Amino acid sequence: MDRIRDQLQGKNVLVSGGGGSIGSELCRQVAGFNPGLLVVLDRSESNLYDLDIELHRTFPKVPRNKTS
């Protein structure tokens, strides 16, 4: 876990398909490692919105950018 943290902490991370089941879980896992910026891409605006609300509640200090 320390090696993963070293790779993600403070870095910009892009997750494509972040609104889906696997992508959203990946976003949750990445957010736990305090990235510098978490950028989430998905074609579904409603899935992005729901994920953004959840991430904001769970990881309020992680900067996020949503793109549909």
URMO-V118723 format. One record per residue. N is the residue number from 0. RES is the residue in three letters. SS is DSSP state (~ for helix, > for strand, _ for the rest). PSI is psi in whole degrees, -180 to 180 (* if undefined). NEAR is the number of other C-alpha atoms within 10 Angstrom. Layout:
{{N:RES:SS:PSI:NEAR} {N:RES:SS:PSI:NEAR}}
This chain:
{{0:MET:_:-34:7} {1:ASP:~:-38:8} {2:ARG:~:-39:7} {3:ILE:~:-45:10} {4:ARG:~:-43:14} {5:ASP:~:-34:11} {6:GLN:~:-27:12} {7:LEU:~:-31:19} {8:GLN:_:125:17} {9:GLY:_:-1:15} {10:LYS:_:158:14} {11:ASN:>:129:14} {12:VAL:>:130:18} {13:LEU:>:128:15} {14:VAL:>:112:16} {15:SER:>:145:17} {16:GLY:_:26:20} {17:GLY:_:-14:25} {18:GLY:_:-12:26} {19:GLY:_:-180:16} {20:SER:~:-46:10} {21:ILE:~:-45:10} {22:GLY:~:-40:17} {23:SER:~:-38:22} {24:GLU:~:-38:14} {25:LEU:~:-41:16} {26:CYS:~:-43:23} {27:ARG:~:-43:16} {28:GLN:~:-45:11} {29:VAL:~:-43:20} {30:ALA:~:-32:24} {31:GLY:_:-15:16} {32:PHE:_:13:19} {33:ASN:_:63:19} {34:PRO:_:160:21} {35:GLY:_:-36:17} {36:LEU:>:133:18} {37:LEU:>:114:21} {38:VAL:>:125:18} {39:VAL:>:126:23} {40:LEU:>:141:19} {41:ASP:_:156:18} {42:ARG:_:-20:14} {43:SER:_:109:14} {44:GLU:~:-37:14} {45:SER:~:-38:12} {46:ASN:~:-40:17} {47:LEU:~:-43:22} {48:TYR:~:-48:15} {49:ASP:~:-43:12} {50:LEU:~:-41:21} {51:ASP:~:-42:20} {52:ILE:~:-46:12} {53:GLU:~:-46:13} {54:LEU:~:-38:20} {55:HIS:~:-40:13} {56:ARG:~:-43:10} {57:THR:~:-37:13} {58:PHE:_:68:16} {59:PRO:_:-22:12} {60:LYS:_:-5:13} {61:VAL:_:118:18} {62:PRO:_:135:16} {63:ARG:>:152:19} {64:ASN:>:126:11} {65:LYS:>:137:15} {66:THR:>:130:14} {67:SER:_:*:15}}
